[in-house]
Structure formats: C-alpha cells, structure tokens
C-alpha cells in the first residue's frame, strides 16, 4: 500500500490534535473537579446527577421551611408564655378582690392593675414578627388582629386561617395559630354553662359555678331558680327549664347543700329570699379579653349589702371560671406547638441525613478521582510530546535527501 507524503503529514497532525484534545479535557476536569463535563460523555450518569441536584435543592428548601417553622413556633410559644403569666396574675387579682375585708378603694386598685395586665395581653396578641406580619391574624397578616372599639370591647379582625409550610414532600406544619383559635372561641363559665343572679335579688344567696356531674344525663337548657314559702313558712325552690319544663318543684331549700338535676350539680351558699331568681344558661363563645374585662367590672361593684356581696361574688366566680377555660384552651394550643416543634426537629434531622446521603452519592458519580486524573494527565503529556517529536522526524523524510 502506498502512503503519500500528504498522508504522513496528516496522520501526524491528527495524532497531535487527538493528544492535545485529550490533554485539554483532563486539564478541564482537574480545573472543575468534575468527572463528566458534558451529558454526552455519560448520559446515564448525567441523568442521575441532575436528579440528585433537583432533590438536594428541594431538600434545601424544605430545610429553610423547617427553620422558619421552628423559629415561628418558638416565638409563638414565648408570647403565649407571656399571656399565660399575665392571665395567672389577673386570676390572683380576681381572687384577692373576693376578700370581704377589702374596701372599695382596695378593689379599685386591684382592678387598675388588672386593666394594665389586660393591655399587656392585648399587646402580645398583636405582636408582629421580624417581617412585620401579625402573628395571630390568620391569613390576614397585614391586619391588626385585636382592636378596642368605642365601647371598649376588644374585637377580632383577623380570620381563622392557619399558615403552613412544607417541611418534606408529605409533611406540612403550621407556623402559627389564629387569634380566633387562641383568644376568641372560648366557652364561658365552666365550659358547659354559666350561672347568674338577677340584678333585683335582695338576698345574700350565692350560686356556685356548678358542674356537669353526669354527662349522659345532661340536658342543655336555660334553667331558672325561683323561691317561695311553703305552708309552714319554710323557704322552698323550684327549677324550670326553658324547654325542659319543671325539673324541681317546691323542694325545701337547705343552705350549702348540693342541688342535682338533669346531670347538673350546683349549690347555693347563704340564704336567698322570696322573689330572688338565679339562672343557669348554656355557655357561649367569649374571648379572653371580655372575660378579663368582666372580672375587672365585677371588682368595682359595691360590696355593702348582702345582695351586693352576692352579686360581686357570683360575677367574680364566673370570671374565674371563664378565665380557667381560656387557660385550658391556650394550654391545648401550646401543647400543639410543642408537638409541631418536635416534628419539625425530627424533620430537620431527617432532612440533613437524607441530604448528606444524596450529596455523597452525587459526589461518587460526579466528582473527579484526582489521582487517576493526574496520572492520566502525565501520560497524555508524554504521548503528546512523543507525537510532536515523531511528527518533526516524519516532516524531514524525503527521497531528495538521498539523491546526489
């Protein structure tokens, strides 16, 4: 086979070019510290690399979300702790105000402190986070949740929404609770019913807050207690339900003795008089601010006559009962916050572990083996040098050198 001078020349050039290309590729691999520089070099590995990168980026977003969930819930827990402490102090003030030895001036002083505590609690309920969002407005993060109207009543202007963030592909955790759930939707009284004395009562009878002693027998209704004298001149009472009708008829009244009917147990301390009435009515939703304000108003009531003392005591008892319901509701929410924080911590640890594993797998596919690459680089440099020297020698070959 004849090999022309042009072929000698071209083969030499091709050998040099091939070695230069291989050397350049290895140099670029070392510079980037990547084994695969383009998808065409290894389509299967390139597909895996892209999949790992997408998953790692998603996990990074989940980690950021988890951090936000934890910081927001920790802030909410701190704020609720402040509210709980304020409510506990208000409770102590309510109890102190019930001390019969306190003068009206003493009780007004206690009421003033309770008012300050109420202002503090409202302020906490209107807290904004670092982004200027109201924490307890639900989805309406730009709306002040709790505002006093002209009558001094605190109204809620947020909604019932609960914002969440995904902490993994299948888990979404709340970052806050709405003010409606925390402070608004709270049953008054003991949670089942409230008791009240008619303003026109003249006796010293005080009805206890009562309980539902038999849940299966409980009949939700509004009951009215009335008092009269029997033929012997003894005080007796009757209980009539608005829909249940008469449930107790002309029963002899015994002071400080349990009265049970329709699953309800209560009692009346001290002695009412003929014409006095008491009511037991189903609980209704009431916000914690109204509860505290009702207690403050009760602290300022006159406390001279037996009837006045009874009215104040019943009003304070109801405020205390309602405040306990608010505390129970807030404690329930706080336990949910604790659960969310525990789940978020678990999600965070799992996210970190999975991300670390994916990065390790990605590194095994994508990263360059430096020892192998440097060895290959040296070999390619040697091959290139040999190709260049060979080409130089072939360039000098011609028959004319041997002709004389």
C-alpha angles and dihedrals in degrees: 000000000000117000113197126216088249091057091051089051096046094046090054093049091049092050092051092046092049092051092046091051093049091046092048091050092052092046090052090049090054092046093051096032088225128127096205117049099175134018092243091067092066114357095183094050091044091055091051091048093054091047091052092048092052091049093047091050090050090049090050089055090048089051091052089049091049091051089051092048092051096046093046094048092045089053091048091049090052092050093047089051088057091049091048091051091049092049091049090054091048089051090054090051092051091052092047091050089058090065105115092212093065118101123225088257090054092050092047089054089051090047091053091055090047088053090054090050089050090053090051092050092050089049091053091048088056095052119143125210127230090279092056093253120141106244098210102040096093109221092344094082093161094055124089101240103208123039131166114232126214091276091055094252115140111230130192118232100174126086136242096258121130116207117220139185129205111246093179137357092280105027129077119179129195117247095197146358125242120250087238092063094042106039110006115048098060124135115238126233116008092340094264104051145350129226128216140176121225111255089233094059113127100184129085097242116138119194114214119235088253131200141236097256096177113034094187092054096042115124114194106223143120110265127195124204117207130180133215141153124260123221089276091055092251121144113253134173141207131203121209127183120217089232101008094059121209112357098164121025123194098331116174110257117235116185117242092005123132116258114202130185138141091004093308126118123191139137140207120233120207120008127297121202134230109287095031117123135193130190136207112200132177115267118260131200112276132170121239092243092060089048092054093044091051089054091048090052090049091052089060096051118116113264107193111099124051089250092052091048090050093049092050094047093050092047092049091046090053091047090051092048092049091046089053089053089052091050090050091051093048091048089053091053090046091054088052089053089053090051091050091050091050092049091046091052090050091047091050093051091046091047092052092048093048093045091050091051093048092049090050091051091046091050091052091055102035109029123092124245098232096196091053093044095050091047089050091047092055091048091049092048089053092047091049092050090050092048091051093049092046091050091051091053094047090051089063095054114107135137091231090073089066099046118098 
